[in-house]
């Protein structure tokens, strides 16, 4: 079976009875098991459950119950989304034995569409990191170059798609965690508007920033998957009932008259020249198709990183308080009293990056520093949202790079947390403002590594970014990493 097919292409072949669901699932499981010892994209592989589910789905396709584009297509889920009866760890020791009794709404919606879940993907511990190196289960490697990181925190999901271990995967994005690994791994990822997809069943990092979204080979797949998982959910008070969720209707090769703005602030110091050239070439390609492209000043960019890390860490310190060894998860073996048990469990259960962010969050929420740091960060967040609102009065889409560089070498930024945090410069403001963003490949650097292009839209206007991304995508071929081609099952 051709593993380079997109999810939508595979779904069509399944519907046309050219490939059975069991055949497709077996092919991907075999590919996954052959390749993953090198990539380490998965925490859990559920071969038995996936094959049983494949037979069920095939029956429902045969009797006409399932007719959608994703019916029978295998998928991987980031390991911070709960699935009833399947180990869900957030790639942390503290949840290394946690098996939920319920399923995240986004995953339920995929199952209702006929998805076959093959397993859970590796990630930065509790989604805290930009490299997928902070996982308790070891780092994930980039299929383009095994000595480099796949990005994070959804690095396992992005690497699994790039390595053709699965046709598509779900990730979550708190400050760029779908878009940046998509950029590093040469695949496509959408971070939807905050509230577009239910967060119920997503283990929280920063509740006001987290959003679930798809990672796949192309824009068509991402639009199709987003259609399947979006919508209002009574179990999540932040989810929104919003019209206009027929995202596949935006898959048209037409950007004539579309106004695209490029923030000058995104093209300055710290941006790799090869990344800059590829992004500007993508803008030229859209201009050649009739879009109106111009540069403009987007203020407050330099304040996005400090505001984001203060808010995200503050929310993390509250959200992670529940992991104490009492009700579920890891508990230390030897302790003297309750407080000692809490302390030892958390000391042994959390990794260094998670501890760093909990301490930072507790500090900025403490009575002496709440006004000086946390309140200022919230005010900055409101100003950043205002700056984007003003920009979108003039532009339909904002275009820029996903990250300042291509994929880093293993260990490069882990030894310098500030460097890792600064790598999120182009992505975090999107989460602070709650906007939708898409990342897709726009070229390669001199090392042959993918370069990511980012397109941002107004609130609940995913259609504009999908339309612009689709039009640009028509100008270039999807590139497969040599790892996937060489190890084709």
Number of C-alpha atoms within 10 A of each C-alpha: 13 11 20 22 13 20 28 23 16 26 25 19 15 23 21 10 13 10 16 19 30 22 14 23 25 19 18 22 22 13 20 23 14 15 22 17 11 14 22 20 35 28 22 18 19 14 17 10 14 22 21 12 21 28 17 16 26 22 13 16 20 12 10 9 12 19 17 17 23 28 28 35 29 30 28 28 26 31 34 27 27 28 23 13 12 20 21 25 31 30 28 26 22 26 21 17 14 18 17 18 10 13 18 20 24 26 24 17 18 21 20 16 21 26 25 28 27 28 25 31 30 36 40 31 27 25 34 27 27 29 36 32 27 26 26 22 20 16 23 36 28 36 29 25 19 15 14 21 30 40 35 33 34 37 36 35 37 43 35 33 29 31 29 29 33 30 26 31 31 30 33 31 28 26 33 31 34 33 35 38 35 37 31 34 34 34 28 32 35 35 33 28 25 25 27 28 27 26 25 21 20 24 21 23 23 25 18 17 22 26 29 29 27 29 36 30 29 22 28 23 24 27 26 21 28 28 18 24 24 23 21 17 19 11 13 15 12 17 20 19 13 12 8 12 19 14 21 19 13 20 19 14 16 17 22 14 13 20 18 26 25 23 19 14 17 22 20 12 9 13 15 15 15 17 26 20 14 20 25 19 14 22 24 16 16 24 20 13 18 15 19 19 21 16 14 13 14 17 16 16 17 13 16 23 21 17 23 26 19 24 26 25 26 25 22 24 24 17 16 18 10 11 19 22 20 13 9 15 19 21 22 18 8 10 14 7 8 12 11 13 19 17 15 18 24 22 14 13 24 21 19 12 18 23 15 15 20 22 16 19 22 19 19 22 23 13 10 10 13 16 14 12 18 21 17 15 23 17 12 19 22 13 17 23 20 14 17 22 16 12 20 19 9 11 20 20 24 24 26 26 28 32 29 24 22 26 24 19 16 20 14 14 20 17 10 10 15 10 12 17 18 18 23 22 24 23 26 26 25 24 26 27 22 23 23 25 30 32 32 33 31 26 23 17 16 7 9 12 22 26 30 32 29 27 25 30 26 24 18 20 20 29 21 22 26 27 24 28 29 22 21 24 21 11 13 11 10 15 15 18 20 13 19 20 13 8 12 17 17
